Amino acid sequence: MNHSLTVPGLPFDIAPEGPSVGTTWRVEDETLCITAGPRTDLFLDPARKDPTTGADLLRIVGDVTGDFQLTAHVKVDFKDTFDAGVLFVCAAEQTWAKLCFEYTPQGRPSVVSVVTRGDSDDANADEVSGNCTWLRISRMGRAFAFHASHDGEWWRLIRYFSFGSLPDSAALKVGFLAQSPFGAGCTAVFDHIGFRPETLTQLRDGS
């Protein structure tokens, strides 16, 4: 069965990948809506006792090559700690990164980044007033940048990183997910989705 989705703003189709674990998704009114199932997460804890195991989670992704900028306005119905709507980029099974709009243990919506190279790290950035914000993932050859914005116009740098020896021409899985690690599920709505097959030339000037 073909589960591919056509989403306004994306020049490629996206499709679910990974176990659903109660997660559902739909496209309507030019938005992508993902409802995470209960106790769902994608995080390879550095302290886990068995390094060969880790959480797996359904994501809605497509194949992308070359430099790009993926943007979306993200709204999340926060209820429980670590509920999040996420932009996602994946190079391999244990080589991926996510830019999250997440509910922190302090009960504050925040922009959070995770980069995984066998183990996941975890870094909190800006707190956000309200339940929506803008997120952007950019690729520049073997380098990546995460940005966030309050208005979709001026972008602040959240993270600049690489996956190590990833070739500039390597194909990636790029897309979206929702998570609810400690909760009964949450819904993330992605709208104003945009994709530009262009290189971001300035990381820190707000563009």
N, C-alpha and C positions, 0 to 999 in steps of 0.2 A: 504494500500500500504506500502511495506517495504522500508524505506528510509535509511537503515543501510549502512554504508560505511566501507570498509576494507582499512586501511591505513598502508602502509609499516612502520615498526618500532613499531606498536602497537599490542599486543597479544590479543586484544579484539576489537570488532566492535564499531563504534561510530555512532550516529544518531542525527538529528536535534531535538531540544527541545525548545519550546516557539514560539511566533508569528514571522513569517518571516519578516514582515514589509519591503518587498523589498529586503531582504538579499538572496544572492545566494551562492552556494558552489559547489566545484568539486574536485575530486582527479585525478591528472594526473602527469606522470613522477615522481612518488614517492613524490609528494608534495600535501598538502592540501591548497586549495585556497578559501578564504572566502571574498566575497564582501558585505560589510555592506550597507543596505539601507540608505536613507537620514534620518537625525535626529534620529538616533538609539543610545540607551545607556542602560546601566544596572547600576543604581546607586540610592540608597535610601538616598536622601539628608537629613541630620539631621535637616535642617531648614524647611523642607516641612510642610505645615500647617495641612495636613491630614496624620497621620502616618500609616494609613492602605493602602495607595496607594503608588505606586512606579513604575518606569520604568521596563519594561520587554523586553527582547531581545533574539533573537534566538542564541543558542549556539550549538556546535557540540560536544556531550559528550558520554561517556560510563560509565558503572558501574564498580567500582573498590573497592576491599576490601584489608585490610592489608597495610603494609608499601610499599612505592614506590618512584621512582624518574622519573618524566616526563620532558623531555627536548625537545627543538626545536630551530632551527634557524628561526628567524622571520624577514621578510622584509615587509615594509609598504609603500604604495604610498601616503605619507603625502600630504594633501592639506589644511585642515582646523583644527582649534583648537580642541584638544582632539580626533582626528582621532587616532585609535590604533589597533594593533593586540595583542591578549590577550591569556594567559593560564589561565584556570578557574578551580576552585574546589568548589563543592557545597554539603552541608550537608542537607539543608532544604530550603524552599521557601525564607526565609529572613536570611539565614545563609550560606554565601558563601564568596569567596575571588577571586580576580583576580590580576594577575601580567601582567602589560601592558607595551608595547612599544608604547609610546604616544607622540603626538605633543603638546607641551605646549603652553600657551598663548604668551610666548616669542619667539615662532617660532623655538624651539629647541627640537629635538627628545630626549626623556628621558625615563628612566625606572620609572614606577609609580606603587604603590601597593594600593589596596583597600581591606579592610576587613570589612565585613558586619555582624553585629549581631543585626538585627532589623533596625539599622541605619548604613549607610556606613561611614567610614572614608576615608581619601585621603592623601597619602604621596608621595611626589616626592623624587626620589633618584638620581642616576647618569645621567648626560647628555651624549649623544652618538653622535659621529661624523659619519654622514651618516644615511642611512635609513634601516639598518639591525643590529641585535644583537642576542645574545643567551639568552634564558630564561629557568629557571628550577623551578618546584614545587616538593617539597619532603614532604612525610608524615612519621612521627616517632611516632606511637601510636596516642595520642591525640594532638600532636604538629605538626606544619607545618613550613616549611622554604621556602622562596623565595630567589633565587639566580639569578644573571645575569653574563654574560661573554662576553668579546670582541672576544674571539677566540674559545670558546667551550671547553677549557682546564682548565683555571684557573677561579674559580667561586668566586664572591664577594657576601657576604650576604646582602640582601636587607631588609628582614623582617623575624621575628621569632614570632610565635603567636599560639593561639589555638582557638577553637570554644567553649570553656568552658567545659560543661559536656558531650561532645561527647564521646561515648564509643570507646575504642581502636578498636573494631571489626566492627564498623559502616560502612555500605556501603556508598560510595560517588559517585557523578557524577563528572567526570574529563574530561577536553577537551579544546576546543578552541572557540574563537569568534572574531569578528571584530566589531568596533563601529565607528560612525561618528555623535556625538551629535549635532554639529552645522553645519555640512556640507551636501553635496549632496551624500555622500557615499565615502567609501575608500576600497581598496583591501589589504588584508594581506595574505602573502604567508608563509606557515609553511613547512620547509623542514628539513632534517636530524632529523626527529622525532625519539625519543628513549624513551623506557619505561623499567625500571628495577624494579622488585618486591623485592627490597633490601632496608634495612634501611641505611639512611645516618648517619654516625657515627661522623663526624666532621663538624661543622657548619662554622668555621672561618679559616680553614687552606688552603682554595682554592681548596679542592678536590671536 
